[in-house]
């Protein structure tokens, strides 16, 4: 269920709805498409309500996780189906199908049967079918989640390129943070039916506005205490230098795990800790460190030395990377 949901999208923009399963992402798309009905509120295109407009006349196309291609039609017939229903001439349909296949990077497969397509090819054809009618709004409901990683990354780039080339307003739904950041002009974090943050991907990744959003984008160290004169007196870990001397009063500050450092000697803004685990993640080393009553995750870029379980270390929090979050 959505709670006081409000979102404004600019013409030609690609916005991602990011959130866990059950957060209401797909519900938003179904409401816009007319598959589900609003209890209250409004949906507007260019300032005009579409609630009384029939679903097939709203100019909004919804593409699902599965391609749902018609198995009894070939690729050309699948892509051209919407145009055929609109009464477009066969010669025009044929030209548009060729144009769409070129756009999605699959020229010359007009006569191929649906059963002969790979998963990635099927999704590309489904995308072409959605785009060929030139909708006002394209909505993609986790269309890549069932694909292999390499195919998924290639299609991310392809969809983004096509969206930019056509300038089509797009809403992309995903539960994957890295996918959302790669695909978005702006992204909205949706938790329990509520938009907890809405901004550019780089802003939400590095400085999410609240604790709930910060946790969802991978932040897990939060320091709460009294701020004054450029310092934060945090009950759990002690005194920490801030990069903002004007901040006064009860505050919560956070830091991304990529910005934390581990060292053997104590320096300013370093907290004594004990290593709980150390995992090699390929591009980074992930270290869990206990800091008194708190435990934090540190991501060190490779190459980095391995740390032993129970090893005493100092966790350093660079003041320039500490940011305030709303509780």
Phi, psi and omega per residue, in radians:
X1 nan 2.365 3.127
X2 -1.480 2.502 -3.120
X3 -2.124 1.974 3.110
X4 0.821 0.752 -3.081
X5 -1.286 2.256 3.099
X6 -2.573 2.254 -3.095
X7 -2.638 2.317 3.103
X8 -2.058 2.271 -3.089
X9 -2.114 2.318 -3.136
X10 -1.362 2.683 3.106
X11 -1.055 2.269 3.119
X12 1.414 0.064 -3.086
X13 -1.558 2.629 3.024
X14 -1.927 1.992 -3.107
X15 -1.991 2.347 3.107
X16 -1.841 2.333 2.957
X17 -1.669 1.986 -3.067
X18 -1.963 2.241 3.113
X19 3.118 2.918 3.130
X20 -1.284 2.978 3.074
X21 -1.033 2.406 3.120
X22 1.484 0.112 -3.098
X23 -1.470 -0.182 3.104
X24 1.876 0.115 -3.073
X25 -1.071 -0.921 -3.112
X26 -1.155 -0.541 3.110
X27 -1.049 -0.708 3.121
X28 -1.016 -0.816 -3.120
X29 -1.131 -0.723 -3.122
X30 -1.158 -0.597 3.087
X31 -1.161 -0.758 3.127
X32 -1.133 -0.711 -3.118
X33 -1.280 -0.277 -3.125
X34 1.550 0.158 3.101
X35 -1.270 -0.625 3.034
X36 -2.093 2.799 -3.059
X37 -1.955 2.527 3.092
X38 -1.257 2.482 2.958
X39 -1.375 -0.674 3.041
X40 -2.753 2.947 -3.111
X41 1.724 -2.896 -3.058
X42 -2.645 2.760 3.023
X43 -2.220 2.179 -3.045
X44 -2.164 2.379 2.957
X45 -1.938 2.140 -3.132
X46 0.921 0.656 3.081
X47 1.465 -0.097 -3.103
X48 -1.870 2.326 3.128
X49 -1.147 2.440 3.093
X50 -1.922 0.127 -3.046
X51 -1.075 -0.549 -3.139
X52 -1.628 0.055 3.135
X53 -1.562 2.334 3.127
X54 -1.049 2.507 -3.091
X55 -0.896 -0.713 -3.092
X56 -1.338 -0.046 3.120
X57 -2.019 0.163 -3.097
X58 -1.417 -0.310 -3.108
X59 1.323 0.369 3.114
X60 -2.041 2.173 -3.112
X61 -1.959 2.310 -3.110
X62 -1.947 2.151 3.088
X63 -1.911 2.240 -3.022
X64 -1.614 3.115 3.115
X65 -1.051 -0.718 3.049
X66 -1.629 2.618 -3.063
X67 -1.209 -0.530 -3.121
X68 0.866 0.757 3.034
X69 -1.285 2.613 3.120
X70 -1.278 2.030 -3.042
X71 -1.189 -0.374 -3.100
X72 -1.579 -0.001 3.092
X73 -2.009 2.597 3.057
X74 -1.402 -3.095 -3.062
X75 -1.047 -0.821 -3.120
X76 -1.047 -0.773 -3.117
X77 -1.189 -0.625 3.083
X78 -1.113 -0.872 -3.092
X79 -1.121 -0.691 -3.072
X80 -1.482 0.023 -3.030
X81 -1.027 -0.820 -3.111
X82 -1.090 -0.706 3.119
X83 -1.161 -0.669 3.115
X84 -1.079 -0.710 3.124
X85 -1.153 -0.416 3.109
X86 -1.505 -0.059 3.117
X87 1.433 0.367 3.125
X88 -1.255 2.516 -3.101
X89 -1.099 2.473 -3.117
X90 -0.955 -0.674 -3.136
X91 -1.133 -0.635 3.106
X92 -1.216 -0.740 3.114
X93 -1.028 -0.793 -3.136
X94 -1.027 -0.745 3.109
X95 -1.148 -0.705 -3.137
X96 -1.201 -0.639 3.097
X97 -1.103 -0.775 3.096
X98 -1.040 -0.740 -3.141
X99 -1.117 -0.731 -3.138
X100 -1.171 -0.721 3.139
X101 -1.123 -0.635 3.068
X102 -1.156 -0.704 -3.116
X103 -1.110 -0.685 -3.108
X104 -1.553 0.033 3.065
X105 1.420 0.432 3.139
X106 -2.295 0.965 -3.116
X107 -1.175 2.573 3.004
X108 1.464 0.182 -3.110
X109 -1.889 0.397 -3.071
X110 -0.882 -0.731 -3.006
X111 -1.620 0.036 -3.107
X112 -1.224 2.502 3.102
X113 -1.364 2.638 -3.117
X114 -1.038 -0.670 -3.122
X115 -1.138 -0.238 3.138
X116 -1.615 -0.003 -3.098
X117 -1.582 2.495 2.985
X118 -1.304 3.000 3.136
X119 -1.044 -0.765 3.135
X120 -1.159 -0.700 3.109
X121 -1.130 -0.705 3.111
X122 -1.047 -0.717 3.126
X123 -1.201 -0.619 3.074
X124 -1.123 -0.740 3.120
X125 -1.147 -0.689 3.091
X126 -1.097 -0.659 3.094
X127 -1.126 -0.759 3.100
X128 -1.058 -0.719 3.112
X129 -1.083 -0.648 3.128
X130 -1.241 -0.619 -3.039
X131 -1.462 -0.443 -2.960
X132 -1.100 -0.466 3.139
X133 -1.488 0.047 3.113
X134 0.935 1.059 -3.135
X135 -1.217 2.762 3.039
X136 -1.224 -0.604 -3.067
X137 -2.384 2.250 3.051
X138 -1.846 2.248 -3.136
X139 -2.109 2.192 -3.061
X140 -2.071 1.975 -3.067
X141 -1.730 1.590 -3.131
X142 0.808 0.937 -3.022
X143 -1.263 -0.203 -3.047
X144 -1.973 0.026 -2.957
X145 -1.186 -0.388 -3.100
X146 -1.681 0.085 -3.061
X147 -1.685 2.732 3.056
X148 -1.089 2.727 -3.036
X149 -0.987 -0.835 -3.091
X150 -1.134 -0.737 3.109
X151 -1.131 -0.705 -3.125
X152 -1.085 -0.772 -3.122
X153 -1.173 -0.665 3.094
X154 -1.118 -0.711 -3.140
X155 -1.257 -0.558 3.037
X156 -0.979 -0.858 -3.133
X157 -1.126 -0.707 -3.122
X158 -1.126 -0.795 -3.140
X159 -1.102 -0.741 3.140
X160 -1.107 -0.752 3.130
X161 -1.114 -0.762 -3.135
X162 -1.130 -0.747 3.140
X163 -1.058 -0.739 3.125
X164 -1.182 -0.727 -3.114
X165 -1.105 -0.735 -3.118
X166 -1.467 -0.347 -3.108
X167 1.154 0.531 -3.074
X168 -1.542 2.332 3.088
X169 -1.143 2.254 -2.984
X170 -2.405 2.402 2.971
X171 -1.992 2.156 -3.093
X172 -2.034 2.178 -3.123
X173 -1.785 2.317 3.087
X174 -2.735 2.779 3.009
X175 -1.865 0.036 -3.034
X176 -1.744 2.062 -3.072
X177 -1.082 -0.817 -3.093
X178 -1.110 -0.656 3.091
X179 -1.141 -0.764 3.138
X180 -1.061 -0.748 -3.123
X181 -1.158 -0.645 -3.117
X182 -1.256 -0.471 -2.964
X183 -1.755 -0.132 -2.855
X184 -1.893 2.504 2.763
X185 -1.381 -0.786 2.993
X186 -2.418 2.684 3.063
X187 -2.290 2.529 3.109
X188 -1.942 2.206 3.060
X189 -1.534 2.125 -3.074
X190 -1.999 2.004 -3.124
X191 -2.218 2.152 3.130
X192 0.917 0.747 3.070
X193 1.363 0.165 -3.066
X194 -2.230 2.377 3.055
X195 -1.373 1.932 -3.114
X196 -1.639 -0.242 3.110
X197 -2.838 2.534 -3.137
X198 -2.641 1.913 -3.078
X199 -2.956 -3.041 3.062
X200 -1.134 2.567 -3.106
X201 -0.954 -0.753 -3.099
X202 -1.146 -0.564 3.112
X203 -1.208 -0.809 -3.105
X204 -1.226 -0.487 3.118
X205 -1.283 -0.826 -3.045
X206 -1.499 -0.555 -3.100
X207 -2.486 1.180 3.078
X208 -1.087 2.604 -2.956
X209 -1.415 -0.350 -3.050
X210 -2.477 2.895 -3.081
X211 -1.065 -0.765 -3.104
X212 -1.070 -0.807 3.121
X213 -1.153 -0.708 -3.127
X214 -1.064 -0.754 3.119
X215 -1.076 -0.682 -3.090
X216 -1.207 -0.515 3.133
X217 -1.658 0.264 2.944
X218 1.755 0.166 3.077
X219 -1.552 2.329 3.132
X220 -2.356 0.110 3.062
X221 -1.954 2.026 -3.130
X222 -2.203 2.224 -3.120
X223 -1.976 2.075 -3.113
X224 -1.959 2.335 3.131
X225 3.123 -2.890 3.139
X226 -1.668 2.204 3.128
X227 -1.752 2.436 3.109
X228 -2.959 2.341 3.037
X229 1.037 0.531 3.116
X230 1.484 0.206 3.116
X231 -2.237 2.666 3.024
X232 -2.102 2.109 3.053
X233 -1.606 1.693 -3.094
X234 -1.672 2.209 -3.046
X235 -1.040 -0.619 -3.037
X236 -1.348 -0.560 -2.999
X237 -2.224 -0.208 -3.138
X238 1.854 -2.666 -3.020
X239 -1.575 2.302 -3.108
X240 -2.264 2.310 3.105
X241 -1.263 2.369 3.083
X242 -1.863 2.918 3.095
X243 -1.704 0.136 -3.086
X244 -2.313 1.862 -3.103
X245 -1.398 -0.202 -3.096
X246 -1.475 -0.257 -3.065
X247 -1.266 2.226 -3.133
X248 -2.359 2.387 3.044
X249 1.896 -3.080 -3.102
X250 -1.131 2.230 -3.041
X251 -2.560 2.803 3.002
X252 -2.183 2.198 3.096
X253 -2.060 2.642 -3.102
X254 -2.397 2.952 3.094
X255 -2.660 2.469 3.118
X256 -1.243 2.592 -3.139
X257 -1.101 -0.449 3.119
X258 -1.245 -0.334 -3.067
X259 -1.720 -0.081 3.103
X260 -1.474 2.523 3.104
X261 -2.069 2.645 3.069
X262 -2.033 2.319 -3.138
X263 -2.507 2.956 -3.091
X264 -1.620 -0.373 -3.124
X265 -1.958 2.686 3.132
X266 -1.383 2.341 3.042
X267 -2.409 -3.097 3.121
X268 -1.058 2.427 -3.128
X269 1.072 0.503 3.038
X270 -1.897 2.394 -3.079
X271 -2.035 2.359 3.135
X272 -1.200 2.336 -3.131
X273 -2.570 3.016 3.138
X274 -2.244 2.245 -3.124
X275 -1.189 2.255 3.097
X276 -1.729 -0.623 3.112
X277 -2.798 2.802 3.141
X278 -2.534 2.024 -3.052
X279 -2.128 2.336 3.076
X280 -1.474 2.089 -3.099
X281 -1.914 0.280 -3.139
X282 1.576 -1.465 -3.130
X283 -1.421 -0.173 -3.109
X284 -2.655 2.793 3.035
X285 -1.833 2.195 -3.120
X286 -1.830 2.066 -3.060
X287 -2.081 2.222 3.025
X288 -1.659 2.215 -3.097
X289 -2.227 2.310 3.055
X290 -1.569 2.235 3.102
X291 -2.054 1.539 -3.078
X292 1.105 -2.035 3.140
X293 -1.513 -0.150 -3.094
X294 -1.790 2.708 2.972
X295 -2.232 2.325 -3.139
X296 -2.234 2.742 3.110
X297 -1.829 2.327 3.125
X298 -2.093 2.299 3.078
X299 -1.952 1.934 -3.112
X300 -1.777 2.232 3.121
X301 -1.139 2.520 3.109
X302 -1.409 2.566 0.048
X303 -1.382 2.517 3.115
X304 -2.567 2.587 -3.137
X305 -1.289 2.550 3.062
X306 -1.318 2.591 3.112
X307 -2.034 2.491 -3.103
X308 -1.499 2.596 3.038
X309 -1.019 2.272 3.130
X310 1.523 -0.015 -3.129
X311 -1.235 2.370 3.094
X312 -1.441 2.250 -3.112
X313 -2.441 3.039 2.986
X314 -2.081 2.256 3.103
X315 -1.695 2.107 -3.077
X316 -1.786 2.280 -3.097
X317 -1.963 1.664 3.121
X318 -0.983 2.201 -3.057
X319 -1.014 -0.592 -3.080
X320 -1.203 -0.265 3.138
X321 -1.774 -0.099 3.052
X322 -1.329 2.321 -3.129
X323 -2.358 2.600 -3.113
X324 -1.444 2.475 3.066
X325 -2.230 2.620 3.058
X326 -1.382 2.414 3.120
X327 -1.207 nan nan
